[in-house]
């Protein structure tokens, strides 16, 4: 796990001091991603910078790495889990290697089959390869978007980096108000956009080709496809167990110790239960909060005891939560208003004290149907029997009912097509609310502009599978994987996600809806596959995620802080602050739970302080445990 920066010029440039300084400044911004080593490559067209967290081939895996007499140069962030098998295939074909790294395997594979190489990779990756002979730059991002990739075209130069803040060292940017409106709905900015105008994200499952003097070509090489096969429960359970055992096994390939996050749920427990069979000495890590009902530490400790593995836990106070928040949002690059990012930061910090690599359970919910919202199609089934004219009447009725009236939301959802109501696991502000909140609301920016193409590729899917497909393309990479990468790398920790393996997806894609949601239970077939492997107390435990008590804190411990934040934030040109105070007042007096809406606004305000007002300064040191000072 590492980080990279770089640029390619359409016109040749001398290896001058200014270019080197820009590259060094860009690379210094991501010291936390790779505190073990740094490296650079410069020629008249391409500049590469690299930060290394040494995991595979610790002694020889330095980057940028060259191959075939320095024809090819690569910078690579991630891990290739089938690199040993690919290496053997390439050796049998006559290719030679000077290191034992997966980085060199990628380069040799590219030398052999060019862009088709990405189809053979099993793992998480973002990389760039420069071919000095063909003057051709090739880059790619993994299937699910586990690893980040930012880029920007400006003044005949294309910049690229593992983190957006590196590119901001080289260019000037402006807030993108279009992206802001989407952020207020999704609680993150959907790919490929970012919250500023010119920096974009390379979409997951895509690669690019950039030749000198031509525009970057971006092409899709993989798209998730679901196809239920009506496989019996017993057969699919065996297939799930086999593929997860294999996935955890290859995800534990490392030349340094591997630990695992452990919550109270089935996903991380399943991973740890399998990992324990591979390494009985594996260490596990958990966090929770002081407030009762918002900590899974006790359940995690019970699981660890049942599995006979070590567990390290940490309790987060509301004061520490707020103190660390600006640093956390700085690491995010763009605002992500998921409060679960904060405990993830702390559990990564605790894990880094013991290990360099940690396994985690991300992706199980999207692949196996784990979110409670996926039960909605069943609860709304009665509306499918109602004639269209009556639905129209009910829809009209629901619009005139006051907010908060019991049944209003149920009717609205029941008479609204899935394609119009479901934009993903989070839906903060609707269009009516955004009009009230924003000083300059822009029309023709409906959320369906983001999701319509995904629904177009979901023809033939049942409603649950359509929702999964939306989440895999939006929520998974925009929220779940974003915070997993940024919060772990903030602490120089590599996080690996065994559920998000293309072999695991191949099995999960065969499930019927009845095998995902049955008897009111989510992830039904995954839970059945876990029986006899995970401790019994977690088989059917309700999904909580990372519960964060902001709903309570905004009424008490954090109330004075949020009042001051709203009053002092110079975002009056963006927000109608009277509307924000109204949301807060209704929340404090218990009229509505507006905690997530408010958190979306507050997260943006802190991001604005950091990246627009620039009132924070973060100092970094080249050391595995980063120390930051806030001035």
MARMIVEX-36817 format. One record per residue (C-alpha): z, y, x. Coordinates in steps of 0.02 Angstrom, whole numbers. Layout:
+--------+--------+--------+
|     up |  north |   east |
+--------+--------+--------+
|      Z |      Y |      X |
...
+--------+--------+--------+
END
This chain:
+--------+--------+--------+
|     up |  north |   east |
+--------+--------+--------+
|      0 |      0 |      0 |
|    -52 |    164 |     73 |
|   -138 |    328 |     36 |
|   -299 |    409 |     92 |
|   -389 |    576 |     94 |
|   -565 |    622 |    143 |
|   -724 |    718 |    112 |
|   -912 |    702 |    136 |
|  -1027 |    849 |    174 |
|  -1207 |    860 |    114 |
|  -1247 |    962 |    269 |
|  -1191 |    903 |    442 |
|  -1041 |    994 |    514 |
|   -971 |    999 |    689 |
|   -802 |    918 |    721 |
|   -717 |   1086 |    719 |
|   -533 |   1130 |    717 |
|   -537 |   1199 |    538 |
|   -597 |   1035 |    463 |
|   -468 |    937 |    560 |
|   -328 |   1053 |    503 |
|   -381 |   1036 |    319 |
|   -383 |    847 |    336 |
|   -213 |    844 |    420 |
|   -139 |    957 |    285 |
|   -214 |    846 |    149 |
|   -145 |    691 |    233 |
|     28 |    767 |    258 |
|     43 |    792 |     70 |
|     50 |    603 |     46 |
|    166 |    556 |    189 |
|    275 |    468 |     60 |
|    134 |    346 |     23 |
|    127 |    288 |    203 |
|    270 |    338 |    317 |
|    236 |    199 |    445 |
|     77 |    266 |    524 |
|    -67 |    388 |    508 |
|   -248 |    387 |    563 |
|   -407 |    492 |    559 |
|   -595 |    474 |    576 |
|   -716 |    620 |    598 |
|   -904 |    630 |    612 |
|  -1032 |    761 |    563 |
|  -1039 |    703 |    381 |
|   -875 |    616 |    342 |
|   -691 |    650 |    373 |
|   -557 |    520 |    335 |
|   -367 |    532 |    339 |
|   -247 |    390 |    307 |
|    -61 |    357 |    282 |
|      0 |    178 |    304 |
|    141 |     78 |    227 |
|    129 |    -81 |    330 |
|    129 |   -238 |    221 |
|    -10 |   -355 |    282 |
|    -46 |   -382 |    467 |
|     87 |   -257 |    516 |
|     32 |   -246 |    698 |
|   -157 |   -236 |    680 |
|   -198 |   -170 |    507 |
|   -215 |     13 |    555 |
|   -338 |    126 |    464 |
|   -467 |    200 |    460 |
|   -537 |     31 |    511 |
|   -711 |      1 |    580 |
|   -822 |   -151 |    566 |
|   -988 |   -213 |    639 |
|   -986 |   -108 |    798 |
|   -920 |     44 |    703 |
|  -1064 |     48 |    580 |
|   -940 |     39 |    434 |
|   -778 |    138 |    417 |
|   -653 |    105 |    277 |
|   -496 |    183 |    204 |
|   -411 |     72 |     77 |
|   -258 |     83 |    -36 |
|   -197 |    -75 |   -120 |
|   -189 |   -263 |    -94 |
|   -322 |   -398 |   -110 |
|   -234 |   -557 |   -164 |
|   -379 |   -676 |   -133 |
|   -417 |   -606 |     40 |
|   -374 |   -769 |    128 |
|   -499 |   -866 |     22 |
|   -632 |   -731 |     43 |
|   -601 |   -725 |    230 |
|   -631 |   -912 |    245 |
|   -793 |   -898 |    146 |
|   -854 |   -758 |    259 |
|   -807 |   -850 |    419 |
|   -905 |  -1000 |    355 |
|  -1054 |   -882 |    336 |
|  -1037 |   -823 |    516 |
|   -938 |   -662 |    494 |
|   -807 |   -624 |    627 |
|   -638 |   -539 |    615 |
|   -526 |   -450 |    739 |
|   -376 |   -428 |    622 |
|   -286 |   -530 |    490 |
|   -292 |   -387 |    364 |
|   -365 |   -385 |    189 |
|   -444 |   -217 |    234 |
|   -563 |   -299 |    357 |
|   -608 |   -431 |    227 |
|   -665 |   -295 |    105 |
|   -774 |   -216 |    239 |
|   -852 |   -381 |    291 |
|   -885 |   -426 |    110 |
|   -968 |   -257 |     83 |
|  -1073 |   -285 |    238 |
|  -1129 |   -449 |    160 |
|  -1165 |   -404 |    -22 |
|  -1142 |   -215 |    -35 |
|  -1079 |   -151 |   -205 |
|  -1070 |   -328 |   -277 |
|   -916 |   -350 |   -167 |
|   -803 |   -271 |   -298 |
|   -841 |   -411 |   -420 |
|   -764 |   -539 |   -302 |
|   -603 |   -444 |   -267 |
|   -441 |   -499 |   -350 |
|   -309 |   -367 |   -334 |
|   -267 |   -183 |   -348 |
|   -374 |    -64 |   -248 |
|   -452 |    104 |   -217 |
|   -558 |    119 |    -63 |
|   -701 |    214 |     20 |
|   -827 |    142 |    145 |
|   -942 |    249 |    252 |
|  -1103 |    169 |    315 |
|  -1155 |    271 |    468 |
|  -1329 |    193 |    475 |
|  -1380 |    221 |    294 |
|  -1279 |    382 |    278 |
|  -1205 |    308 |    120 |
|  -1029 |    324 |     51 |
|   -966 |    189 |    -66 |
|   -802 |    191 |   -161 |
|   -719 |     88 |   -297 |
|   -565 |     74 |   -406 |
|   -488 |    -87 |   -470 |
|   -519 |   -167 |   -639 |
|   -368 |    -97 |   -732 |
|   -337 |     65 |   -637 |
|   -179 |      9 |   -546 |
|   -222 |    117 |   -396 |
|   -270 |    302 |   -415 |
|   -430 |    386 |   -356 |
|   -460 |    575 |   -371 |
|   -618 |    667 |   -322 |
|   -696 |    840 |   -331 |
|   -866 |    918 |   -290 |
|   -863 |   1094 |   -220 |
|   -981 |   1191 |   -107 |
|  -1088 |   1043 |    -51 |
|   -931 |    944 |     -9 |
|   -855 |    799 |   -106 |
|   -667 |    778 |    -82 |
|   -572 |    620 |   -126 |
|   -391 |    564 |   -114 |
|   -256 |    448 |   -178 |
|   -163 |    597 |   -250 |
|   -226 |    756 |   -329 |
|   -107 |    866 |   -232 |
|   -201 |    825 |    -72 |
|   -364 |    896 |   -141 |
|   -269 |   1051 |   -198 |
|   -236 |   1083 |    -13 |
|   -424 |   1108 |     11 |
|   -481 |   1197 |   -148 |
|   -423 |   1320 |   -280 |
|   -405 |   1256 |   -458 |
|   -377 |   1325 |   -634 |
|   -290 |   1254 |   -785 |
|   -409 |   1162 |   -902 |
|   -362 |   1211 |  -1080 |
|   -469 |   1070 |  -1151 |
|   -365 |    942 |  -1055 |
|   -205 |   1030 |  -1109 |
|   -245 |   1000 |  -1292 |
|   -274 |    815 |  -1259 |
|   -113 |    808 |  -1158 |
|    -16 |    871 |  -1308 |
|    -80 |    724 |  -1410 |
|    -77 |    583 |  -1282 |
|     72 |    645 |  -1175 |
|    -45 |    628 |  -1025 |
|   -222 |    685 |   -985 |
|   -345 |    544 |  -1026 |
|   -464 |    490 |   -888 |
|   -576 |    545 |   -811 |
|   -508 |    721 |   -835 |
|   -356 |    800 |   -755 |
|   -260 |    955 |   -808 |
|   -367 |   1064 |   -694 |
|   -551 |   1100 |   -709 |
|   -644 |   1021 |   -563 |
|   -537 |    875 |   -500 |
|   -576 |    711 |   -590 |
|   -521 |    530 |   -583 |
|   -639 |    388 |   -543 |
|   -622 |    276 |   -698 |
|   -549 |    103 |   -679 |
|   -676 |    -37 |   -661 |
|   -802 |     84 |   -584 |
|   -879 |    115 |   -415 |
|   -979 |    260 |   -344 |
|  -1120 |    284 |   -221 |
|  -1143 |    450 |   -132 |
|  -1290 |    476 |    -15 |
|  -1308 |    631 |     91 |
|  -1394 |    769 |     -9 |
|  -1384 |    679 |   -177 |
|  -1262 |    682 |   -322 |
|  -1127 |    551 |   -336 |
|  -1181 |    403 |   -444 |
|  -1039 |    321 |   -543 |
|  -1067 |    147 |   -614 |
|   -961 |     25 |   -714 |
|   -938 |   -148 |   -640 |
|   -808 |   -221 |   -760 |
|   -752 |   -198 |   -939 |
|   -615 |   -298 |  -1026 |
|   -684 |   -408 |  -1163 |
|   -582 |   -504 |  -1292 |
|   -649 |   -662 |  -1373 |
|   -531 |   -772 |  -1472 |
|   -569 |   -957 |  -1444 |
|   -449 |  -1033 |  -1572 |
|   -364 |  -1129 |  -1432 |
|   -212 |  -1227 |  -1492 |
|    -39 |  -1159 |  -1457 |
|      9 |  -1303 |  -1342 |
|   -149 |  -1286 |  -1236 |
|   -141 |  -1097 |  -1220 |
|     44 |  -1105 |  -1176 |
|      4 |  -1221 |  -1030 |
|   -139 |  -1108 |   -975 |
|    -25 |   -954 |   -980 |
|    109 |  -1040 |   -878 |
|    -16 |  -1103 |   -749 |
|   -106 |   -936 |   -727 |
|     56 |   -837 |   -714 |
|    128 |   -955 |   -585 |
|    -32 |   -936 |   -485 |
|    -33 |   -747 |   -506 |
|    148 |   -722 |   -453 |
|    118 |   -837 |   -306 |
|    -29 |   -736 |   -238 |
|     58 |   -572 |   -278 |
|    199 |   -625 |   -162 |
|     82 |   -637 |    -12 |
|    159 |   -516 |    111 |
|    216 |   -499 |    291 |
|    372 |   -405 |    233 |
|    508 |   -451 |    105 |
|    462 |   -445 |    -81 |
|    588 |   -405 |   -219 |
|    570 |   -376 |   -407 |
|    621 |   -255 |   -542 |
|    725 |   -337 |   -678 |
|    759 |   -264 |   -850 |
|    830 |   -349 |  -1003 |
|    660 |   -400 |  -1070 |
|    548 |   -551 |  -1059 |
|    411 |   -481 |   -947 |
|    511 |   -447 |   -790 |
|    620 |   -599 |   -824 |
|    465 |   -710 |   -830 |
|    404 |   -638 |   -664 |
|    573 |   -659 |   -579 |
|    595 |   -836 |   -646 |
|    430 |   -887 |   -566 |
|    460 |   -787 |   -406 |
|    630 |   -872 |   -385 |
|    541 |  -1039 |   -369 |
|    435 |   -968 |   -227 |
|    575 |   -872 |   -140 |
|    752 |   -922 |   -194 |
|    822 |   -772 |    -98 |
|    724 |   -640 |   -196 |
|    821 |   -480 |   -234 |
|    811 |   -393 |   -403 |
|    842 |   -212 |   -455 |
|    895 |   -130 |   -619 |
|    945 |     42 |   -684 |
|   1027 |    112 |   -840 |
|   1113 |    266 |   -912 |
|   1294 |    312 |   -943 |
|   1271 |    327 |  -1131 |
|   1309 |    167 |  -1228 |
|   1156 |     78 |  -1295 |
|   1040 |    149 |  -1161 |
|   1067 |     27 |  -1021 |
|    995 |   -145 |   -992 |
|   1100 |   -173 |   -837 |
|   1218 |   -297 |   -919 |
|   1075 |   -404 |   -985 |
|    985 |   -394 |   -818 |
|   1143 |   -447 |   -727 |
|   1162 |   -593 |   -848 |
|    981 |   -644 |   -813 |
|   1006 |   -630 |   -626 |
|   1164 |   -735 |   -637 |
|   1075 |   -868 |   -740 |
|    934 |   -873 |   -611 |
|   1055 |   -865 |   -464 |
|    971 |   -714 |   -384 |
|   1046 |   -554 |   -314 |
|   1043 |   -400 |   -425 |
|   1069 |   -219 |   -375 |
|   1097 |    -92 |   -513 |
|   1114 |     96 |   -526 |
|   1179 |    208 |   -667 |
|   1090 |    375 |   -693 |
|   1187 |    528 |   -754 |
|   1105 |    667 |   -857 |
|   1142 |    791 |   -717 |
|   1052 |    683 |   -588 |
|    910 |    656 |   -713 |
|    877 |    843 |   -724 |
|    906 |    878 |   -539 |
|    772 |    753 |   -488 |
|    649 |    799 |   -626 |
|    549 |    935 |   -532 |
|    525 |    818 |   -384 |
|    468 |    678 |   -501 |
|    341 |    791 |   -589 |
|    277 |    851 |   -419 |
|    244 |    671 |   -373 |
|    152 |    644 |   -538 |
|     20 |    777 |   -496 |
|    -15 |    806 |   -682 |
|    120 |    806 |   -815 |
|    165 |    638 |   -891 |
|    287 |    662 |  -1034 |
|    353 |    483 |  -1035 |
|    541 |    492 |  -1004 |
|    534 |    314 |   -938 |
|    456 |    383 |   -778 |
|    628 |    445 |   -726 |
|    722 |    279 |   -726 |
|    570 |    201 |   -643 |
|    589 |    327 |   -503 |
|    771 |    280 |   -480 |
|    745 |     92 |   -484 |
|    607 |    112 |   -353 |
|    725 |    216 |   -247 |
|    859 |     81 |   -255 |
|    734 |    -58 |   -219 |
|    667 |     33 |    -65 |
|    839 |     23 |     14 |
|    817 |   -166 |     21 |
|    630 |   -209 |     18 |
|    457 |   -134 |     44 |
|    372 |   -227 |   -100 |
|    429 |   -256 |   -279 |
|    354 |   -355 |   -423 |
|    354 |   -279 |   -597 |
|    306 |   -330 |   -774 |
|    180 |   -195 |   -821 |
|     31 |   -251 |   -924 |
|    108 |   -394 |  -1022 |
|    120 |   -291 |  -1181 |
|    -61 |   -234 |  -1177 |
|   -129 |   -408 |  -1137 |
|    -18 |   -515 |  -1248 |
|     19 |   -398 |  -1395 |
|    195 |   -337 |  -1355 |
|    209 |   -168 |  -1440 |
|    291 |   -153 |  -1609 |
|    149 |    -40 |  -1667 |
|     35 |   -193 |  -1659 |
|    126 |   -259 |  -1812 |
|     62 |   -111 |  -1913 |
|   -102 |   -192 |  -1973 |
|     -1 |   -329 |  -2055 |
|    119 |   -207 |  -2138 |
|    -29 |   -104 |  -2205 |
|   -130 |   -254 |  -2264 |
|    -95 |   -214 |  -2448 |
|   -203 |    -57 |  -2434 |
|   -358 |   -161 |  -2399 |
|   -351 |   -219 |  -2582 |
|   -344 |    -42 |  -2653 |
|   -511 |     29 |  -2717 |
|   -581 |    177 |  -2619 |
|   -563 |    304 |  -2763 |
|   -378 |    263 |  -2776 |
|   -358 |    277 |  -2588 |
|   -433 |    451 |  -2598 |
|   -303 |    499 |  -2730 |
|   -161 |    429 |  -2624 |
|   -225 |    522 |  -2471 |
|   -227 |    686 |  -2569 |
|    -51 |    649 |  -2632 |
|     14 |    615 |  -2457 |
|    -49 |    783 |  -2394 |
|     53 |    880 |  -2523 |
|    214 |    783 |  -2497 |
|    337 |    878 |  -2385 |
|    364 |    811 |  -2208 |
|    509 |    691 |  -2200 |
|    488 |    622 |  -2376 |
|    512 |    434 |  -2373 |
|    346 |    342 |  -2388 |
|    235 |    490 |  -2340 |
|    193 |    421 |  -2168 |
|    166 |    245 |  -2236 |
|     41 |    307 |  -2365 |
|    -49 |    418 |  -2240 |
|    -71 |    274 |  -2119 |
|   -120 |    152 |  -2254 |
|   -263 |    258 |  -2323 |
|   -326 |    315 |  -2152 |
|   -447 |    207 |  -2054 |
|   -380 |    136 |  -1892 |
|   -514 |    229 |  -1793 |
|   -448 |    394 |  -1860 |
|   -261 |    363 |  -1845 |
|   -237 |    261 |  -1685 |
|   -267 |    347 |  -1518 |
|   -148 |    238 |  -1418 |
|     35 |    198 |  -1398 |
|     85 |    381 |  -1394 |
|     32 |    514 |  -1519 |
|    137 |    670 |  -1496 |
|     59 |    818 |  -1588 |
|    -75 |    806 |  -1722 |
|   -208 |    940 |  -1741 |
|   -111 |   1038 |  -1871 |
|     41 |   1045 |  -1757 |
|    -62 |   1096 |  -1606 |
|   -136 |   1241 |  -1704 |
|     40 |   1306 |  -1736 |
|     98 |   1275 |  -1558 |
|    -48 |   1344 |  -1457 |
|    -90 |   1529 |  -1442 |
|   -274 |   1488 |  -1421 |
|   -313 |   1325 |  -1510 |
|   -488 |   1260 |  -1473 |
|   -587 |   1174 |  -1610 |
|   -700 |   1022 |  -1588 |
|   -577 |    939 |  -1469 |
|   -521 |    800 |  -1584 |
|   -437 |    648 |  -1508 |
|   -577 |    538 |  -1571 |
|   -686 |    617 |  -1436 |
|   -581 |    515 |  -1314 |
|   -571 |    353 |  -1414 |
|   -736 |    343 |  -1509 |
|   -833 |    256 |  -1369 |
|   -692 |    130 |  -1349 |
|   -698 |     89 |  -1534 |
|   -887 |     73 |  -1520 |
|   -859 |    -64 |  -1391 |
|   -733 |   -150 |  -1505 |
|   -854 |   -204 |  -1641 |
|   -805 |   -375 |  -1707 |
|   -624 |   -361 |  -1650 |
|   -482 |   -375 |  -1776 |
|   -365 |   -224 |  -1793 |
|   -233 |   -287 |  -1672 |
|   -362 |   -321 |  -1537 |
|   -442 |   -150 |  -1566 |
|   -272 |    -71 |  -1536 |
|   -248 |   -171 |  -1377 |
|   -420 |   -118 |  -1317 |
|   -379 |     65 |  -1349 |
|   -216 |     48 |  -1252 |
|   -297 |    -40 |  -1104 |
|   -423 |    102 |  -1089 |
|   -300 |    246 |  -1120 |
|   -112 |    214 |  -1122 |
|   -108 |     79 |   -988 |
|   -191 |    180 |   -850 |
|   -143 |    353 |   -916 |
|     42 |    315 |   -932 |
|    104 |    143 |   -881 |
|     10 |    122 |   -718 |
|     14 |    306 |   -673 |
|    203 |    312 |   -671 |
|    216 |    141 |   -587 |
|    109 |    201 |   -441 |
|    177 |    376 |   -424 |
|    362 |    333 |   -444 |
|    356 |    186 |   -324 |
|    253 |    276 |   -193 |
|    369 |    427 |   -206 |
|    495 |    309 |   -127 |
|    373 |    225 |     -7 |
|    383 |     64 |   -108 |
|    236 |    -47 |   -154 |
|    240 |   -111 |   -333 |
|    136 |   -262 |   -382 |
|     97 |   -310 |   -563 |
|     59 |   -497 |   -583 |
|     16 |   -482 |   -769 |
|   -128 |   -364 |   -727 |
|   -230 |   -494 |   -637 |
|   -408 |   -530 |   -694 |
|   -368 |   -716 |   -702 |
|   -220 |   -682 |   -817 |
|   -329 |   -570 |   -925 |
|   -458 |   -709 |   -943 |
|   -324 |   -816 |  -1026 |
|   -247 |   -676 |  -1130 |
|   -418 |   -624 |  -1195 |
|   -435 |   -792 |  -1284 |
|   -282 |   -768 |  -1396 |
|   -298 |   -752 |  -1583 |
|   -201 |   -615 |  -1672 |
|    -87 |   -748 |  -1744 |
|    -41 |   -799 |  -1568 |
|      4 |   -620 |  -1525 |
|     98 |   -569 |  -1683 |
|    181 |   -706 |  -1785 |
|    334 |   -711 |  -1899 |
|    365 |   -527 |  -1861 |
|    376 |   -565 |  -1674 |
|    271 |   -477 |  -1542 |
|    202 |   -571 |  -1390 |
|    234 |   -731 |  -1488 |
|    137 |   -851 |  -1377 |
|    199 |   -771 |  -1216 |
|    377 |   -796 |  -1276 |
|    339 |   -978 |  -1313 |
|    264 |   -996 |  -1138 |
|    426 |   -925 |  -1066 |
|    537 |  -1053 |  -1152 |
|    616 |  -1166 |  -1023 |
|    569 |  -1046 |   -883 |
|    667 |   -887 |   -922 |
|    851 |   -888 |   -974 |
|    872 |   -919 |  -1159 |
|    956 |   -752 |  -1196 |
|    794 |   -656 |  -1162 |
|    668 |   -765 |  -1258 |
|    666 |   -664 |  -1417 |
|    757 |   -507 |  -1366 |
|    689 |   -348 |  -1445 |
|    577 |   -243 |  -1332 |
|    661 |    -84 |  -1272 |
|    559 |    -32 |  -1121 |
|    658 |     92 |  -1016 |
|    770 |    170 |  -1151 |
|    809 |    352 |  -1106 |
|    936 |    451 |  -1210 |
|    843 |    617 |  -1217 |
|    859 |    618 |  -1408 |
|   1048 |    637 |  -1385 |
|   1046 |    739 |  -1225 |
|    937 |    876 |  -1302 |
|   1076 |    905 |  -1430 |
|   1216 |    908 |  -1303 |
|   1210 |    884 |  -1113 |
|   1036 |    962 |  -1091 |
|   1039 |   1091 |  -1231 |
|   1082 |   1242 |  -1122 |
|    954 |   1186 |   -992 |
|    812 |   1178 |  -1118 |
|    855 |   1347 |  -1195 |
|    846 |   1426 |  -1023 |
|    686 |   1334 |   -981 |
|    598 |   1395 |  -1139 |
|    658 |   1574 |  -1119 |
|    613 |   1588 |   -934 |
|    447 |   1497 |   -938 |
|    301 |   1621 |   -921 |
|    193 |   1513 |  -1034 |
|    186 |   1635 |  -1180 |
|     -1 |   1646 |  -1150 |
|    -10 |   1461 |  -1194 |
|    129 |   1423 |  -1319 |
|    198 |   1504 |  -1475 |
|    380 |   1495 |  -1419 |
|    447 |   1526 |  -1594 |
|    369 |   1361 |  -1643 |
|    455 |   1276 |  -1495 |
|    624 |   1348 |  -1546 |
|    593 |   1288 |  -1724 |
|    558 |   1111 |  -1660 |
|    718 |   1117 |  -1558 |
|    822 |   1185 |  -1701 |
|    760 |   1051 |  -1821 |
|    799 |    920 |  -1690 |
|    975 |    983 |  -1652 |
|   1019 |    990 |  -1837 |
|    953 |    815 |  -1869 |
|    809 |    862 |  -1984 |
|    681 |    772 |  -1874 |
|    683 |    678 |  -1710 |
|    575 |    798 |  -1610 |
|    636 |    736 |  -1441 |
|    468 |    666 |  -1381 |
|    372 |    819 |  -1440 |
|    495 |    933 |  -1352 |
|    492 |    828 |  -1195 |
|    302 |    843 |  -1191 |
|    318 |   1033 |  -1191 |
|    461 |   1039 |  -1065 |
|    370 |    923 |   -945 |
|    220 |   1039 |   -948 |
|    331 |   1192 |   -919 |
|    406 |   1113 |   -763 |
|    231 |   1064 |   -704 |
|    180 |   1245 |   -732 |
|    326 |   1303 |   -624 |
|    272 |   1187 |   -483 |
|     83 |   1200 |   -482 |
|     46 |   1369 |   -565 |
|    199 |   1478 |   -529 |
|    236 |   1385 |   -365 |
|    422 |   1418 |   -373 |
|    467 |   1250 |   -295 |
|    436 |   1200 |   -116 |
|    447 |   1017 |    -69 |
|    478 |    975 |    113 |
|    430 |    804 |    179 |
|    475 |    708 |    334 |
|    384 |    563 |    415 |
|    519 |    436 |    375 |
|    523 |    285 |    257 |
|    656 |    367 |    147 |
|    586 |    539 |    106 |
|    704 |    686 |     92 |
|    649 |    832 |    -16 |
|    723 |   1005 |    -24 |
|    698 |   1116 |   -176 |
|    701 |   1302 |   -137 |
+--------+--------+--------+
END
